[in-house]
Amino acid sequence: MDYAITDYAAPLPDFSRVALQGRFELVGRACTLQISPIRQAPDYGEGFAVVHLQVLHDERPLALVDLGGDLSAGDCYGLWTDLCGAVSATVQEAFALAPSDDGEPNPRLGCWGARPDLADLGESDCTTALVLGIGVDLRAARQRPGSALVAQQLAAALLRALRAWERAVRP
């Protein structure tokens, strides 16, 4: 099946301007990490900032299944949970986010779901594209870091989490 970015139901974020972009290898595969600058998102409402990130392999968003290995759906769920936890903790620290009074998570993470060309493999986190949106309620922020600092901290956290992905697929 041919893959096209337009196969997603919702448009992917705009990465024509990035706060950080870099290349690295993961399980012998060349990958590109892109992190957007901090943006305002009118659909989130006033007082929210959004950062997008993605990891590309062969010009398409990376999925765990691209790394090979024999991962179960449960394995992939655990690896994604750890990655999302690392991203959340990094953003909480970068913005010095106060705990929410209403119990709502801050930051809020969203992903674009399974990559369309992997639909025949069934639904699991093994086919989820590594494209994340991170929404931050700035009303709870005790500091306002710049885009470059947030991008550097996110890149470090993401690369540590991806090394765990690498260890999981290597026997």
C-alpha positions, 0 to 999 in steps of 0.5 A: 500500500502506498503511503501519503501524509494526506492519508491521515484523517486529520492534517499532520502538524506543520513542520516547515518551521522547527525549533529543533531538527536532528538526525540519529540512528535507531536500530541501524535506521536513519531517523529525523526528529523534528520539534516545533516552536511553542505556538498558540493554538486558538482551538485550545483557548486562551492561555494554552501553548502547543508543541508538536514533535515527530520522528521520521524514518524513510520520510514517514512517521516512525512506528514501533513496528518499523524497528523489527523485533517481536513485540506484543501489543502489550510491549508496545503499550508499555513502551509508548506509556514510558515515552509519554510519561517522559514527555509529560515529566519534561514539559512539567519541569520545563514550565514548572507546572503547578498541580491542577486543582481540577484533576485535568492532566497538564500537559495534555498529549495527543497523537495521530494514531496508527499510520495508515499504511499499517492498518492491515496489521491490526490496531495496537500501539505497535503501529502508532505513528510517532507524531505528538501534540503537547498542549500546555495550560499556561495558567499553571506555569510558574515559568515560561521557557523559550522554544529552544530550551523546551525543544532541547529538553524534549529531544533529550527525553525522547531520545532516552525513551527511544533507546528503550524502544531500541533495547526492546527490539534487540534480543 
